[in-house]
């Protein structure tokens, strides 16, 4: 004796069809929909400048590191403006912060590179000046 239709393939019976559940409203019940806040105008600029500054180390020999201080400054200003604005005014804080951080890293590398170039020039001048001895007086 069976209680329902049997599965001809011998496996477990598939549960009956249930309609999909409706997702909840975006901001809960009774709250109107609010579109997401626009990105801060400088957030993406800081991120792009920071990425180009660091990527240029490998591709351009470090020339693009000069963009890093600008990424640092623009990213810092954007983060401050996003934090000072009323909540929901701007988004993009993560992008501005990432641009600021990559700008800091690139600026440190730029300063270290400038110090290395100055040191190499100083060593070349020091060794070039010390090798000007005369060999005529024995």
C-alpha positions as a Markdown table, in Angstrom:
| # | Residue | x | y | z |
|---|---|---|---|---|
| 1 | Unk | 0.0 | 0.0 | 0.0 |
| 2 | Unk | 1.4 | 3.4 | -1.0 |
| 3 | Unk | 0.6 | 6.9 | 0.3 |
| 4 | Unk | 1.3 | 8.8 | -2.8 |
| 5 | Unk | 2.7 | 8.6 | -6.3 |
| 6 | Unk | 5.9 | 6.5 | -6.4 |
| 7 | Unk | 9.1 | 7.7 | -8.0 |
| 8 | Unk | 9.8 | 5.4 | -10.9 |
| 9 | Unk | 13.5 | 5.9 | -10.4 |
| 10 | Unk | 13.5 | 4.7 | -6.8 |
| 11 | Unk | 14.9 | 7.9 | -5.3 |
| 12 | Unk | 13.3 | 10.2 | -2.7 |
| 13 | Unk | 10.2 | 12.1 | -3.6 |
| 14 | Unk | 10.8 | 15.7 | -4.7 |
| 15 | Unk | 9.0 | 18.3 | -2.6 |
| 16 | Unk | 6.1 | 20.1 | -4.2 |
| 17 | Unk | 6.7 | 23.4 | -5.9 |
| 18 | Unk | 6.8 | 26.4 | -3.7 |
| 19 | Unk | 6.8 | 30.0 | -5.1 |
| 20 | Unk | 9.9 | 32.0 | -4.3 |
| 21 | Unk | 9.9 | 34.2 | -1.2 |
| 22 | Unk | 9.6 | 37.9 | -1.8 |
| 23 | Unk | 12.7 | 40.0 | -0.8 |
| 24 | Unk | 12.2 | 42.5 | 2.0 |
| 25 | Unk | 11.8 | 46.2 | 1.1 |
| 26 | Unk | 15.2 | 48.0 | 0.7 |
| 27 | Unk | 15.1 | 49.9 | 3.9 |
| 28 | Unk | 12.6 | 47.9 | 6.0 |
| 29 | Unk | 8.9 | 48.2 | 6.2 |
| 30 | Unk | 7.4 | 51.7 | 6.0 |
| 31 | Unk | 10.6 | 53.5 | 5.0 |
| 32 | Unk | 10.7 | 55.0 | 1.5 |
| 33 | Unk | 13.4 | 53.9 | -0.9 |
| 34 | Unk | 16.4 | 56.2 | -0.9 |
| 35 | Unk | 18.9 | 56.0 | -3.8 |
| 36 | Unk | 22.5 | 55.4 | -2.8 |
| 37 | Unk | 24.6 | 58.5 | -2.2 |
| 38 | Unk | 26.8 | 59.7 | -5.0 |
| 39 | Unk | 30.6 | 59.1 | -4.9 |
| 40 | Unk | 32.7 | 62.1 | -3.8 |
| 41 | Unk | 34.0 | 63.7 | -6.9 |
| 42 | Unk | 37.6 | 63.4 | -5.8 |
| 43 | Unk | 37.5 | 59.8 | -4.5 |
| 44 | Unk | 38.1 | 58.1 | -7.8 |
| 45 | Unk | 40.7 | 60.6 | -8.8 |
| 46 | Unk | 42.8 | 59.9 | -5.7 |
| 47 | Unk | 42.5 | 56.1 | -6.3 |
| 48 | Unk | 43.5 | 56.4 | -10.0 |
| 49 | Unk | 46.4 | 58.7 | -9.3 |
| 50 | Unk | 47.7 | 56.4 | -6.5 |
| 51 | Unk | 47.4 | 53.2 | -8.6 |
| 52 | Unk | 49.1 | 54.9 | -11.6 |
| 53 | Unk | 51.9 | 56.2 | -9.3 |
| 54 | Unk | 52.6 | 52.7 | -8.0 |
| 55 | Unk | 52.2 | 50.8 | -11.2 |
| 56 | Unk | 54.6 | 53.1 | -12.9 |
| 57 | Unk | 57.5 | 51.8 | -10.8 |
| 58 | Unk | 57.5 | 48.6 | -13.0 |
| 59 | Unk | 56.4 | 50.0 | -16.3 |
| 60 | Unk | 58.0 | 53.5 | -16.4 |
| 61 | Unk | 61.0 | 53.2 | -14.2 |
| 62 | Unk | 59.4 | 55.1 | -11.3 |
| 63 | Unk | 58.7 | 58.3 | -13.3 |
| 64 | Unk | 55.0 | 58.2 | -12.4 |
| 65 | Unk | 55.8 | 58.3 | -8.6 |
| 66 | Unk | 55.5 | 62.1 | -8.9 |
| 67 | Unk | 51.7 | 61.5 | -9.0 |
| 68 | Unk | 51.8 | 59.9 | -5.5 |
| 69 | Unk | 51.9 | 63.1 | -3.4 |
| 70 | Unk | 48.9 | 64.4 | -5.4 |
| 71 | Unk | 47.0 | 61.2 | -4.7 |
| 72 | Unk | 47.9 | 61.5 | -1.0 |
| 73 | Unk | 46.7 | 65.2 | -0.8 |
| 74 | Unk | 43.5 | 64.6 | -2.9 |
| 75 | Unk | 42.6 | 61.4 | -1.0 |
| 76 | Unk | 43.1 | 63.0 | 2.4 |
| 77 | Unk | 41.0 | 66.0 | 1.4 |
| 78 | Unk | 38.2 | 63.8 | 0.1 |
| 79 | Unk | 38.2 | 61.6 | 3.2 |
| 80 | Unk | 37.9 | 64.7 | 5.4 |
| 81 | Unk | 35.1 | 66.1 | 3.3 |
| 82 | Unk | 33.2 | 62.8 | 3.3 |
| 83 | Unk | 33.5 | 62.5 | 7.1 |
| 84 | Unk | 32.4 | 66.1 | 7.6 |
| 85 | Unk | 29.4 | 65.9 | 5.4 |
| 86 | Unk | 26.0 | 64.8 | 6.8 |
| 87 | Unk | 25.5 | 61.0 | 6.6 |
| 88 | Unk | 24.3 | 59.9 | 3.2 |
| 89 | Unk | 25.7 | 62.9 | 1.3 |
| 90 | Unk | 28.7 | 61.2 | -0.2 |
| 91 | Unk | 29.9 | 57.7 | -0.6 |
| 92 | Unk | 33.3 | 56.6 | -1.9 |
| 93 | Unk | 35.2 | 56.8 | 1.4 |
| 94 | Unk | 36.9 | 53.5 | 0.7 |
| 95 | Unk | 38.1 | 54.7 | -2.7 |
| 96 | Unk | 39.5 | 58.0 | -1.3 |
| 97 | Unk | 41.2 | 56.2 | 1.6 |
| 98 | Unk | 42.8 | 53.6 | -0.8 |
| 99 | Unk | 44.0 | 56.5 | -2.9 |
| 100 | Unk | 45.4 | 58.2 | 0.1 |
| 101 | Unk | 47.2 | 55.1 | 1.3 |
| 102 | Unk | 48.7 | 54.3 | -2.2 |
| 103 | Unk | 49.8 | 58.0 | -2.3 |
| 104 | Unk | 51.6 | 57.7 | 1.0 |
| 105 | Unk | 53.4 | 54.5 | -0.1 |
| 106 | Unk | 54.3 | 56.1 | -3.5 |
| 107 | Unk | 55.5 | 59.3 | -1.8 |
| 108 | Unk | 57.8 | 57.3 | 0.6 |
| 109 | Unk | 59.2 | 55.4 | -2.4 |
| 110 | Unk | 59.7 | 58.6 | -4.3 |
| 111 | Unk | 61.6 | 60.2 | -1.4 |
| 112 | Unk | 63.8 | 57.1 | -1.0 |
| 113 | Unk | 64.5 | 57.1 | -4.7 |
| 114 | Unk | 65.5 | 60.8 | -4.6 |
| 115 | Unk | 67.8 | 60.1 | -1.7 |
| 116 | Unk | 69.3 | 57.2 | -3.6 |
| 117 | Unk | 70.0 | 59.3 | -6.7 |
| 118 | Unk | 71.6 | 62.1 | -4.6 |
| 119 | Unk | 73.8 | 59.5 | -2.8 |
| 120 | Unk | 74.9 | 58.0 | -6.1 |
| 121 | Unk | 75.7 | 61.4 | -7.6 |
| 122 | Unk | 77.6 | 62.3 | -4.4 |
| 123 | Unk | 79.6 | 59.1 | -4.6 |
| 124 | Unk | 80.5 | 59.6 | -8.2 |
| 125 | Unk | 81.6 | 63.2 | -7.6 |
| 126 | Unk | 83.6 | 62.1 | -4.5 |
| 127 | Unk | 85.5 | 59.3 | -6.3 |
| 128 | Unk | 86.0 | 61.3 | -9.4 |
| 129 | Unk | 87.6 | 64.2 | -7.5 |
| 130 | Unk | 90.0 | 61.9 | -5.5 |
| 131 | Unk | 91.4 | 60.2 | -8.6 |
| 132 | Unk | 93.0 | 63.4 | -10.1 |
| 133 | Unk | 96.5 | 62.7 | -8.8 |
| 134 | Unk | 99.5 | 63.4 | -10.9 |
| 135 | Unk | 102.0 | 60.7 | -11.7 |
| 136 | Unk | 104.8 | 62.9 | -13.0 |
| 137 | Unk | 106.5 | 63.4 | -9.6 |
| 138 | Unk | 108.3 | 60.2 | -8.6 |
